[in-house]
Amino acid sequence: MTVAGQILSDEFYERLAEFCKGQANPKRLKIISLLSSGEKSVSEISQTLNIPQANLSQHLNYMKRAGVLRSRREGLVVYYCLADMRIAQACNLLKQLVAEKLGIETP
């Protein structure tokens, strides 16, 4: 039997719920959406999403600890990207579902 066909343990679903709760923040969802198009520097993310850098850094650090993002440093500049593009795919699917329910067209 495949994993998809199994009911996984309570512990698995508790961890899944905790992961989802951690990303259930409008700013974090915007960060995921922005980074789905590729790597960006902290200043690019801050300017594009209009999030103050101090506040943004907290979100980025949390998302990195959760395994959602990866970072690399080039001199003084830190770049972030999604750790796994399936995160963007999952968020896009949820965006489409919500947009449909609200009658909003998505690109």
Helices and strands as residue ranges (DSSP letters): G 3-5, H 10-23, H 26-35, E 40-41, H 42-49, H 53-65, E 69-74, E 77-82, H 85-102
